[in-house]
Amino acid sequence: MDNEENKIDLTKYFDRFYRSLKRLRIYILLIIIASIAFYEIRTIFFFDTTYSSQAVFVAYTDGQSNIYSVEDDSDFISTFNSLLTGSQMKDVIKKDLGVDNVNASISLSQVTDTNLIEMTITSSSAQDAYDVANSILNNYGSVTDMVMSDVTMTVIDTPTLASTPDAYPDYINSAIKGLILGLGISFVLTLLNAIIRNTVCSGDDIKNSLHLNYMGSIPYIASHKLSKKASLLITNPRIQYQFRQAFHDMRISIEQEVTKNDIKTIMVTSTLPNEGKSMVSANIALSLAKKDHKVVLVDLDLRNPSIAGIINPLDINGNITGYLKGDFTFNEIVNHYSDSLDIIYQTVPYNDASDIMLRDEFNQFIKLLKDKYEYIIFDTPPLYMLEDALVIAKYSDSAIVVTKQDYAAMYDILDCLEELNDHIPHILGAVLNQFKPSPFTSENGSHYGYGYGYGYGYGYGYGRKK
């Protein structure tokens, strides 16, 4: 059992990493391009082109029987090497060539167990390397004679003037280094984002982290799959089966809860704007009405009404705030969408929403709705704003919380749920909206492979309450 739990937890983090990877893909691409460009530019402007001139000679002592062998008790080779590469030799080269600085590096290497020495002169100029090599061979005696006068040097291979550089810029290798760096930075960035960004990504998160009843996942439908006039409603014949099925299952769950708990008024809300709560409330009302329940959908998001943009009739009768002010009668604001569904719209933004809903007229309005309808669906403002949604909660029997997948931070949702629980004791559950599967998604909602895209253009001009 413990092994199974660990496996589920690991899958959860893989899923979060995958979603972070998709979310940051543009930034990752830019990081990789920038890393490759950095290495290529460094190669272009800072690559050191060098030329080498080489000579091979043998150094031996006078009277040595085999000039190519090293006597066991002799350390003259190391001494000889240090003399040719030391400062005295460089002073001799300067004087010989008439320069102020030796523009070359001198390197000597001994062939193992022999007196053969390979001298390599490296410089940014092929001519300088060649001149320094010849200067050493012509003037070594002026340095060595002061320390080891019995040493003789015989040149085997004379220096040559290099016609090509030692190496060319390796742009492919630079690009590979840049790619590796970019991938490394991207991996760390994605991993940090996956760890820090704690959002709702699956039904398991709703059940285990939010501790709410999981009412289902509404699939994501790309906007290009719908025509401009097509709507995200279950009544749209072009909508995918999975979309309609999600609300079918949700309607059954609501009916069961209503029977058990004597629920009549249900508020549909979310934590943040643009999570799709208005679309969900509209489709819940449509689904219940299709089963011949007497339903009314009320747009109580007075500051930013949006039901009219989702279910858009030819004519709209009145509005809620006008009714509460006495400008309309109740019958004048009721719009008959079908035999089982009525809709009460708010057509214009109203900034004093909390004040008008605290009036006795609003309380009487709710009582009137309860007398006339079997189900009352309130589309309410997001919880993470002002107090509007919490005022409506006082008149609601239950609530449905819509959470857009991988959108609102978990602690913000929990914070809002805590406040909501202070005003309404019973929450039907949470809906996972705009669900997109991943290779690591748990079985909750994993069969939904389609999706939708929409936006309602919230323009809330106020910040978080508190």
C-alpha positions as CSV (number, residue, x, y, z in Angstrom):
1,M,0.0,0.0,0.0
2,D,2.8,2.4,0.9
3,N,4.5,1.7,-2.5
4,E,1.3,2.5,-4.3
5,E,1.0,5.9,-2.5
6,N,4.5,6.8,-3.3
7,K,3.9,5.9,-7.0
8,I,0.9,8.3,-7.1
9,D,2.8,11.1,-5.5
10,L,5.7,10.6,-8.0
11,T,3.2,10.7,-10.9
12,K,1.8,13.9,-9.5
13,Y,5.2,15.7,-9.6
14,F,5.9,14.3,-13.1
15,D,2.6,15.8,-14.2
16,R,3.4,19.2,-12.6
17,F,6.8,19.2,-14.3
18,Y,5.2,18.4,-17.6
19,R,2.7,21.2,-17.3
20,S,5.4,23.6,-16.2
21,L,7.4,22.6,-19.3
22,K,4.5,23.3,-21.6
23,R,3.7,26.6,-19.8
24,L,7.3,27.9,-20.0
25,R,8.0,26.5,-23.5
26,I,8.4,29.9,-25.1
27,Y,10.9,31.0,-22.4
28,I,12.7,27.8,-22.6
29,L,13.2,28.2,-26.4
30,L,14.4,31.8,-25.8
31,I,16.9,30.6,-23.1
32,I,18.3,27.9,-25.4
33,I,18.6,30.3,-28.3
34,A,20.3,32.9,-26.1
35,S,22.8,30.3,-24.7
36,I,23.7,29.1,-28.2
37,A,24.1,32.7,-29.4
38,F,26.3,33.5,-26.4
39,Y,28.7,30.6,-27.2
40,E,28.8,31.4,-30.9
41,I,29.5,35.1,-30.3
42,R,32.2,34.2,-27.8
43,T,33.8,31.9,-30.4
44,I,33.6,34.6,-33.1
45,F,35.1,37.4,-31.1
46,F,37.3,35.7,-28.6
47,F,38.7,32.7,-30.4
48,D,42.5,32.8,-30.2
49,T,44.0,31.9,-33.6
50,T,47.6,30.6,-33.0
51,Y,50.4,29.4,-35.2
52,S,53.2,27.0,-34.3
53,S,56.7,26.4,-35.5
54,Q,58.4,23.2,-34.4
55,A,61.9,21.9,-34.4
56,V,63.4,18.6,-33.1
57,F,67.0,18.5,-31.8
58,V,69.2,16.2,-29.7
59,A,71.1,17.5,-26.7
60,Y,74.1,15.5,-25.4
61,T,77.3,16.0,-23.4
62,D,80.8,15.9,-24.9
63,G,82.2,12.4,-25.0
64,Q,78.8,10.7,-24.7
65,S,79.0,7.4,-26.6
66,N,75.4,7.4,-27.7
67,I,74.1,10.9,-28.2
68,Y,70.5,9.7,-28.4
69,S,70.5,8.0,-24.9
70,V,70.1,9.5,-21.5
71,E,72.8,8.6,-18.9
72,D,71.3,7.3,-15.7
73,D,73.0,9.9,-13.4
74,S,72.4,12.9,-15.7
75,D,69.8,15.6,-15.1
76,F,71.2,17.9,-17.7
77,I,68.1,17.6,-20.0
78,S,65.8,19.2,-17.4
79,T,68.4,21.9,-16.8
80,F,68.7,22.5,-20.5
81,N,65.0,22.8,-20.9
82,S,64.7,25.4,-18.1
83,L,67.5,27.5,-19.6
84,L,65.8,27.6,-23.1
85,T,62.4,28.6,-21.7
86,G,63.7,31.0,-19.0
87,S,63.9,34.8,-18.9
88,Q,67.6,34.9,-20.0
89,M,66.7,33.1,-23.2
90,K,63.9,35.6,-23.8
91,D,66.2,38.5,-23.3
92,V,68.6,37.0,-25.9
93,I,65.6,36.6,-28.3
94,K,64.6,40.2,-27.8
95,K,68.0,41.5,-28.5
96,D,68.4,39.2,-31.5
97,L,65.1,40.1,-33.1
98,G,65.1,43.7,-32.0
99,V,61.8,43.6,-30.3
100,D,60.5,44.7,-26.9
101,N,58.5,41.6,-26.2
102,V,58.6,38.0,-27.2
103,N,55.2,37.4,-28.8
104,A,55.4,33.7,-28.4
105,S,55.3,30.8,-25.9
106,I,58.1,28.3,-25.7
107,S,57.4,24.7,-25.0
108,L,59.9,21.8,-24.9
109,S,59.0,18.1,-24.5
110,Q,61.5,15.2,-24.2
111,V,61.0,11.9,-26.0
112,T,61.0,9.3,-23.3
113,D,64.4,7.7,-22.5
114,T,66.2,9.7,-25.2
115,N,67.9,13.0,-25.6
116,L,65.5,14.0,-28.4
117,I,63.7,17.2,-27.6
118,E,60.7,18.6,-29.5
119,M,60.5,22.4,-29.3
120,T,57.2,24.1,-30.1
121,I,56.9,27.9,-30.5
122,T,53.3,29.2,-30.5
123,S,52.3,32.7,-31.4
124,S,49.4,34.7,-32.8
125,S,51.7,35.3,-35.8
126,A,53.2,32.6,-37.9
127,Q,56.2,34.7,-38.7
128,D,56.9,35.5,-35.0
129,A,56.7,31.8,-34.1
130,Y,59.2,31.0,-36.9
131,D,61.6,33.8,-36.0
132,V,61.6,32.9,-32.3
133,A,62.3,29.2,-33.1
134,N,65.3,30.1,-35.3
135,S,66.5,32.7,-32.8
136,I,66.6,30.0,-30.1
137,L,68.5,27.5,-32.3
138,N,71.0,30.2,-33.3
139,N,71.6,31.7,-29.9
140,Y,71.1,28.9,-27.3
141,G,74.8,28.7,-26.6
142,S,74.9,32.2,-25.1
143,V,72.6,30.9,-22.3
144,T,73.7,27.3,-21.9
145,D,77.5,28.0,-22.0
146,M,77.3,29.9,-18.7
147,V,75.9,26.9,-16.9
148,M,76.7,23.8,-18.9
149,S,79.4,24.4,-21.4
150,D,79.9,20.7,-22.3
151,V,76.4,20.4,-23.8
152,T,76.0,20.2,-27.6
153,M,72.8,20.5,-29.5
154,T,72.2,19.0,-33.0
155,V,69.1,19.9,-35.0
156,I,67.2,17.0,-36.5
157,D,64.2,18.9,-37.9
158,T,64.5,22.6,-38.6
159,P,61.6,25.0,-38.0
160,T,59.1,25.7,-40.7
161,L,56.8,28.7,-41.3
162,A,53.2,27.7,-40.5
163,S,50.8,28.2,-43.4
164,T,47.7,27.4,-41.5
165,P,46.6,28.1,-37.9
166,D,46.7,25.4,-35.2
167,A,43.0,25.2,-35.1
168,Y,39.8,26.8,-36.6
169,P,36.8,28.1,-34.6
170,D,34.5,25.1,-33.9
171,Y,31.0,26.6,-34.3
172,I,29.3,23.2,-34.0
173,N,31.0,22.4,-30.7
174,S,30.1,25.9,-29.5
175,A,26.5,25.4,-30.4
176,I,26.4,22.1,-28.6
177,K,27.9,23.7,-25.5
178,G,25.2,26.5,-25.7
179,L,22.5,23.9,-26.1
180,I,23.7,21.9,-23.1
181,L,23.8,25.1,-21.0
182,G,20.4,26.2,-22.2
183,L,18.8,22.8,-21.5
184,G,20.4,22.9,-18.0
185,I,19.1,26.3,-17.2
186,S,15.6,25.4,-18.6
187,F,15.5,22.2,-16.5
188,V,16.3,24.0,-13.3
189,L,13.8,26.8,-14.1
190,T,11.1,24.3,-15.0
191,L,11.8,22.2,-11.9
192,L,11.6,25.3,-9.6
193,N,8.3,26.4,-11.3
194,A,6.8,22.9,-10.8
195,I,7.8,22.9,-7.1
196,I,6.8,26.5,-6.3
197,R,3.6,26.7,-8.4
198,N,1.0,24.8,-6.3
199,T,-2.2,24.7,-8.3
200,V,-5.1,22.3,-8.9
201,C,-4.3,20.0,-11.8
202,S,-6.5,16.9,-11.2
203,G,-9.5,15.5,-9.4
204,D,-7.1,14.1,-6.8
205,D,-6.0,17.7,-5.9
206,I,-9.6,18.6,-5.4
207,K,-10.3,15.7,-3.1
208,N,-7.0,15.5,-1.3
209,S,-5.8,19.2,-1.1
210,L,-9.1,21.1,-1.2
211,H,-11.0,18.4,0.7
212,L,-14.1,18.9,-1.6
213,N,-16.3,16.6,-3.5
214,Y,-14.9,16.2,-7.0
215,M,-17.9,16.9,-9.4
216,G,-16.0,16.2,-12.6
217,S,-13.7,17.7,-15.3
218,I,-14.9,19.9,-18.1
219,P,-12.6,19.4,-21.1
220,Y,-10.6,22.1,-22.8
221,I,-11.9,22.8,-26.3
222,A,-9.6,24.9,-28.5
223,S,-11.3,28.0,-29.9
224,H,-10.4,27.1,-33.5
225,K,-12.7,24.1,-33.2
226,L,-15.7,26.3,-32.8
227,S,-17.1,28.8,-35.3
228,K,-17.4,32.5,-34.2
229,K,-21.1,32.1,-33.5
230,A,-20.8,28.7,-31.8
231,S,-21.3,28.7,-28.0
232,L,-19.9,26.7,-25.2
233,L,-23.2,25.3,-24.3
234,I,-24.6,21.8,-24.1
235,T,-27.3,22.9,-26.5
236,N,-24.8,23.6,-29.2
237,P,-25.0,20.6,-31.6
238,R,-21.3,21.0,-32.5
239,I,-20.0,20.7,-29.0
240,Q,-18.1,17.6,-28.2
241,Y,-19.7,14.6,-26.5
242,Q,-17.2,14.8,-23.5
243,F,-18.3,18.3,-22.8
244,R,-22.0,17.4,-22.7
245,Q,-21.2,14.3,-20.7
246,A,-19.4,16.3,-18.0
247,F,-22.5,18.4,-17.3
248,H,-24.7,15.3,-17.5
249,D,-22.7,13.7,-14.7
250,M,-22.7,17.0,-12.8
251,R,-26.5,17.3,-13.0
252,I,-26.9,13.8,-11.6
253,S,-24.6,14.7,-8.7
254,I,-26.6,17.9,-8.0
255,E,-29.9,16.1,-8.1
256,Q,-28.7,13.5,-5.6
257,E,-27.4,16.2,-3.2
258,V,-30.6,18.2,-3.5
259,T,-32.6,15.2,-2.5
260,K,-30.5,14.4,0.5
261,N,-30.0,17.9,1.8
262,D,-33.1,19.8,0.7
263,I,-31.1,22.3,-1.4
264,K,-32.8,24.9,-3.6
265,T,-30.5,27.8,-4.2
266,I,-27.0,27.1,-5.5
267,M,-24.3,29.7,-6.1
268,V,-21.6,29.0,-8.7
269,T,-18.4,30.8,-8.0
270,S,-14.6,30.7,-8.5
271,T,-11.5,31.9,-6.8
272,L,-10.3,34.3,-9.6
273,P,-11.8,35.8,-12.7
274,N,-11.6,33.9,-16.0
275,E,-12.0,30.5,-14.5
276,G,-15.3,29.8,-16.4
277,K,-17.8,30.0,-13.6
278,S,-20.4,31.8,-15.7
279,M,-20.1,29.2,-18.5
280,V,-20.5,26.4,-15.8
281,S,-23.5,28.0,-14.2
282,A,-25.2,28.5,-17.6
283,N,-24.7,24.8,-18.5
284,I,-25.8,23.5,-15.1
285,A,-29.1,25.5,-15.5
286,L,-29.5,24.1,-19.1
287,S,-28.8,20.6,-18.0
288,L,-31.3,20.7,-15.1
289,A,-33.9,22.3,-17.4
290,K,-33.5,19.5,-20.0
291,K,-34.8,17.1,-17.3
292,D,-37.9,19.3,-16.9
293,H,-36.9,20.8,-13.6
294,K,-38.2,24.3,-13.2
295,V,-35.0,26.4,-13.1
296,V,-34.0,30.0,-13.0
297,L,-30.5,31.3,-13.8
298,V,-29.7,34.6,-12.1
299,D,-26.7,36.7,-13.0
300,L,-25.6,38.1,-9.6
301,D,-22.1,39.1,-10.8
302,L,-23.5,42.7,-10.8
303,R,-20.1,44.4,-11.3
304,N,-19.2,42.4,-14.3
305,P,-22.3,40.6,-15.7
306,S,-21.6,37.9,-18.3
307,I,-24.5,35.6,-18.6
308,A,-25.9,37.7,-21.5
309,G,-22.7,37.1,-23.4
310,I,-23.0,33.3,-23.0
311,I,-26.8,32.8,-23.4
312,N,-27.6,35.8,-25.6
313,P,-31.4,36.1,-26.4
314,L,-32.8,38.4,-29.0
315,D,-34.4,40.7,-26.4
316,I,-33.6,41.1,-22.7
317,N,-36.3,42.2,-20.3
318,G,-35.1,44.6,-17.6
319,N,-32.3,43.8,-15.2
320,I,-31.9,42.9,-11.5
321,T,-30.6,46.2,-10.2
322,G,-33.5,48.0,-11.9
323,Y,-36.0,45.7,-10.3
324,L,-34.4,46.2,-6.8
325,K,-34.7,50.0,-7.3
326,G,-38.3,49.7,-8.3
327,D,-37.9,50.4,-12.0
328,F,-39.3,47.0,-13.1
329,T,-41.7,44.4,-11.8
330,F,-40.6,40.8,-11.3
331,N,-42.4,39.6,-14.4
332,E,-40.6,42.3,-16.4
333,I,-37.1,41.0,-15.6
334,V,-37.9,37.3,-16.2
335,N,-36.7,36.1,-19.6
336,H,-38.2,32.8,-20.7
337,Y,-35.5,30.8,-22.4
338,S,-37.4,27.5,-22.6
339,D,-40.5,25.9,-21.0
340,S,-38.3,24.9,-18.0
341,L,-35.7,27.6,-17.9
342,D,-36.0,31.3,-17.0
343,I,-33.0,33.7,-17.0
344,I,-32.8,37.0,-15.0
345,Y,-30.0,39.1,-16.5
346,Q,-27.9,42.0,-15.3
347,T,-27.2,44.0,-18.4
348,V,-25.0,46.8,-17.2
349,P,-22.2,46.9,-14.6
350,Y,-23.3,48.1,-11.2
351,N,-20.5,49.1,-8.8
352,D,-22.5,49.3,-5.5
353,A,-23.3,45.6,-5.7
354,S,-22.8,44.8,-2.0
355,D,-25.0,47.7,-0.8
356,I,-27.9,46.8,-3.0
357,M,-27.8,43.2,-2.1
358,L,-27.9,44.0,1.6
359,R,-31.3,45.8,1.2
360,D,-34.5,44.1,2.2
361,E,-35.7,44.2,-1.4
362,F,-33.0,41.7,-2.3
363,N,-34.1,39.4,0.5
364,Q,-37.7,39.6,-0.8
365,F,-36.4,38.9,-4.3
366,I,-34.7,35.6,-3.1
367,K,-37.9,34.5,-1.3
368,L,-39.9,35.1,-4.5
369,L,-37.5,33.0,-6.5
370,K,-37.8,30.1,-4.0
371,D,-41.6,30.2,-4.2
372,K,-41.6,30.0,-8.0
373,Y,-38.7,27.7,-8.9
374,E,-37.3,24.2,-8.1
375,Y,-33.7,25.1,-8.7
376,I,-32.2,28.6,-8.4
377,I,-28.7,28.9,-9.9
378,F,-26.7,32.1,-8.9
379,D,-23.8,33.1,-11.1
380,T,-21.8,35.0,-8.5
381,P,-18.5,37.1,-8.5
382,P,-15.2,35.4,-7.8
383,L,-14.4,34.9,-4.1
384,Y,-11.0,36.5,-4.3
385,M,-12.4,40.0,-4.8
386,L,-14.7,42.1,-2.6
387,E,-17.4,40.8,-0.3
388,D,-20.1,40.4,-3.1
389,A,-19.9,36.6,-3.3
390,L,-20.0,36.2,0.5
391,V,-23.1,38.4,0.7
392,I,-24.8,36.1,-1.8
393,A,-23.6,33.1,0.2
394,K,-26.0,34.1,3.0
395,Y,-28.9,33.5,0.7
396,S,-27.6,30.3,-0.8
397,D,-28.2,26.7,0.4
398,S,-25.0,25.4,-1.2
399,A,-22.2,26.3,-3.6
400,I,-20.2,24.9,-6.5
401,V,-16.6,26.1,-6.8
402,V,-15.2,26.3,-10.3
403,T,-11.4,26.0,-10.5
404,K,-9.6,26.3,-13.8
405,Q,-6.9,23.7,-14.2
406,D,-3.4,24.8,-13.2
407,Y,-4.5,28.4,-12.7
408,A,-5.2,29.7,-9.2
409,A,-2.7,29.1,-6.4
410,M,-3.8,26.4,-3.9
411,Y,-3.4,28.6,-0.9
412,D,-5.6,31.3,-2.5
413,I,-8.3,28.7,-3.1
414,L,-8.1,27.4,0.4
415,D,-8.2,30.9,1.8
416,C,-11.4,31.7,-0.1
417,L,-13.0,28.3,0.8
418,E,-12.3,29.1,4.5
419,E,-14.2,32.4,4.2
420,L,-17.0,30.8,2.2
421,N,-17.4,28.1,4.8
422,D,-18.0,30.8,7.4
423,H,-21.1,31.9,5.5
424,I,-22.4,28.7,3.9
425,P,-22.1,25.3,5.7
426,H,-22.6,23.1,2.7
427,I,-20.6,23.1,-0.5
428,L,-21.7,20.7,-3.2
429,G,-18.1,20.3,-4.5
430,A,-15.6,21.6,-7.1
431,V,-15.5,21.4,-10.8
432,L,-12.2,21.2,-12.7
433,N,-12.5,23.4,-15.7
434,Q,-10.5,23.6,-18.9
435,F,-9.0,20.2,-18.2
436,K,-6.1,19.1,-20.4
437,P,-4.7,15.6,-20.0
438,S,-1.0,14.8,-19.8
439,P,1.0,11.6,-20.0
440,F,1.1,11.6,-16.2
441,T,-2.5,12.6,-15.4
442,S,-4.2,10.4,-12.9
443,E,-7.3,8.5,-13.8
444,N,-9.5,11.3,-12.5
445,G,-10.7,13.0,-15.7
446,S,-8.0,11.4,-17.9
447,H,-10.6,10.2,-20.5
448,Y,-11.3,13.8,-21.4
449,G,-9.2,14.5,-24.4
450,Y,-10.9,17.5,-26.0
451,G,-11.0,21.1,-24.9
452,Y,-12.3,24.5,-25.4
453,G,-11.0,28.1,-25.2
454,Y,-12.9,31.1,-24.1
455,G,-12.5,34.4,-22.3
456,Y,-15.0,36.7,-20.8
457,G,-12.8,39.8,-20.5
458,Y,-13.2,40.5,-16.8
459,G,-12.3,44.0,-16.0
460,Y,-12.4,44.1,-12.2
461,G,-10.9,47.3,-11.1
462,Y,-10.4,46.3,-7.5
463,G,-8.0,44.1,-5.7
464,R,-8.3,41.3,-3.2
465,K,-10.5,41.8,-0.2
466,K,-8.8,42.0,3.2
